[in-house]
Amino acid sequence: MKMQEQLNVQAEKFKEKQKMLEEEKRKQKIAMWESMQEGKSYKATLQHNQEPTPEASTSTTVVKPKPNKKPLRGEGYNPLSGEGGGTCSWRPGRKGPSSGG
């Protein structure tokens, strides 16, 4: 009986915790929808809502310089001209009716 009572208490706590989490998710969705209606980015709203304390936002953060990234393709790459590309190239299809049958 004691174990069953403990289990019931734990189940009640779990249900309350789940309700709180669902309420938070619902509030976030509402905030996201409102920001989308105003034409703002919803990601910024989510990041703003997830900040744990105001102290963390006032502290100075060190901005790391981005490392020099090399480009994905060479300077001469132009897919429209057909030069500097790789092994793939576009070729027009055959003229005439399709062979069906």
VENZI-V682945 format. One record per run of one state. SS is the DSSP state (alpha for helix, beta for strand, coil for the rest). FROM is the first residue (numbers start at 1). TO is the last residue. Records with the same first field share a line. If there is no record, write none. Layout:
SS->FROM-TO / FROM-TO
This chain:
coil->1-1 / 38-41 / 50-53 / 59-77 / 79-82 / 84-101
alpha->2-37 / 42-49 / 54-58
beta->78-78 / 83-83
